[in-house]
Amino acid sequence: MRRGLAVFIDLVIAVAVTLGPLIALDRILVAASADGVWLPSAAAWSLAFLLLYSPLSVSRWGGTLGKRLLGMKVVRDADGRRLSYGAALVRHLSNLAVHAVPLLMIAHVTATGLSPKKQGLHDRLVGSRVVMRGR
């Protein structure tokens, strides 16, 4: 339940951070009559957020804002240390892929529920786990 709430918080942040600037950019480009700029700008901004928010937050601070607010952090399973940016990026992208494919999502939920450490497929892939801070 706590992890789900953390994901919800991060989704609200994602919508605000991606849509807010894009709406402002749209208004600026319409006023400047700059056709053909919005779509590449929107794609670049969205891709930057996708590649930076979760992976950078996990590798730098141990979790996204949602996880941190709810007292969780992502650590390497082997030694409890933070993940590298590369491992956090692979974890994030594999998590997106798992959630995009219904059959993988079922396997993910099942794996998480049956795992003694509550590791999802993306955690098992990179050797990470989510723990409560202070443990």
Salt bridges, closest charged atoms under 4 A:
ASP26 OD2 - ARG27 NH1 3.08
ASP77 OD2 - LYS117 NZ 3.07
ASP77 OD1 - ARG129 NE 2.82
ASP79 OD2 - ARG76 NH2 2.39
ASP123 OD2 - ARG3 NH2 3.28
ASP123 OD1 - ARG91 NE 2.66
ASP123 OD2 - HIS122 NE2 3.81
